[in-house]
Amino acid sequence: MSNWSGLSFGLLHALVLIIDSYPFTAANEPFWNGLGTISIYGLILVLVTTD
């Protein structure tokens, strides 16, 4: 199970990086937008790896 969740998270990370390659360079509120992007990564990681 952990192999699949790790693989899924890695693929999701690559997909999000293609869409939003520089999260801290937004036109409006760059710090908060970058922090939100990192927190979404953390949320997805927790949701995928919990039982």
Secondary structure, DSSP 8 states (H G I E B T S, - for coil): -HHHHHHHHHHHHHHHHHH-S-GGG-SS-HHHHHHHHHHHHHHHHHHHH--
